[in-house]
Amino acid sequence: MTKILYVEDTPESQRLVQRILAAEGFDVVIAEDGISAIEIARTEMPDLILMDINIGGLDGYEVTTRLRTIQGLEDVPIVAVTAATLAGDRERALVAGCNGYIAKPIDVDLFPQQVRSYLVGKKEEVRPEDKEDYLLEYNRRLVKRLEDKVRELEKANEELQRVEKMKSDFVILAGHELRTPLTVIYGYLQILLANPAIPGDVDQEGSPRHLLKNVSEAVERLSQVIQDILNVSLIDANRLDLAHEPVFINSIIQSVLHNLRNFGPQRQLIFDLGGGLRKLPVIEGDPRRLHQALWNIISNAIKYTPDGGTITIDGRVEGDEVHLWVKDTGVGIPADELGHIFERFYVLEDVALHRSSKTAFKGGGLGLGLAVAKGIIEAHGGTLWAESEGYDEEKLPGSTFHILVPIGNPLPTDRV
Ligand code: ADP
């Protein structure tokens, strides 16, 4: 069956031409605009193309010129069909690469015959003495259109950057505004918890001290979330400034574990801290940020490992870098997701099943944790990646997160 691609954006014309040509036994495919016309022509390889000139995106002339460069479409008949009947329109269509020109409104009786004539090889030509002038005019028009498009894109891009900056400024500002009162609340809660006059015990369900402890955990969780949102915005905007100091990785890990063990539901997990950690040298880095990165990675290991599992943390020096790894015996990560989990807002689970917790088994988060961890490690000149044999809630293949950070120059040279 002879296949005809009709490039046209008005539905009435599409319907009319489709009806006439289908009645003649042709198979008609429609493209609505210039870019999709190129894609469809490439995949459908039609026997003839009817090209409306005034279409969105690239116009019919430009699409024709482009189609002529596609392998297999160099010689396919392309016929301009358009209402534009200004002097020179026919020649413009021909120099752009069309074989001929059918004026709109189409003559219903004549149309099938006109189409057939192009199918059997009709080809109109521009008078040789006019050809150069029309080509020159076409060239100039193309360059002008290109200039207009580049200007439009530049303007749109500037606008996008402006909006993006406003958004990230807002998030950073909102993050700071939220953090300040939270710090005060957290501080007062600790003072209250340290006050012996508060009755009850932290483990005594329902006692004032137990309630206060719960509030304190919720506040801590809230500030971690705000911290992640703030960090991801700073990382995005390339504004994550590091306050470099000598860093004891082992103490950071101890502090993260202490902090994580102390809040959230009590989990039955074994923490296996390898002997390599104590031997790690002091490195140069921002301890607060590294704490956050390790907190996010280790809390994930806890979250995605069921009770009874083991979380192994160890490290060693490799060249001028420290290599740390956090290995769990949890649900694991599907191979095709390993590259995506570091994207911001990326969560593997169905959002409808979302449960918010930083330590409960499979307690969900915002999907920012790993993006922040990666941003922080990379800001230190390091690398963060994950390995896993796949996701399986029964076999529990586990995951390993690897962190490489340069040792750097932890002590100012005048003190060495
Ligand atoms: P979330 O806040 O959802 O934990 P993260 O950025 O920390 O977001 O992690 C992104 C996703 O990567 C998680 O939703 C989870 O599916 C997967 N993931 C991260 N760490 C682990 C792990 N140790 N084991 C299994 N899956 C993990």
Residues whose N, C-alpha, C, O or C-beta is under 5 A from the ligand:
A	BS01	ADP	N300 A301 Y304 G330 G332 I333 I341 Y346 V347 L348 E349 G364 G365 L366 G367 L368 G369 L370 A371 S399
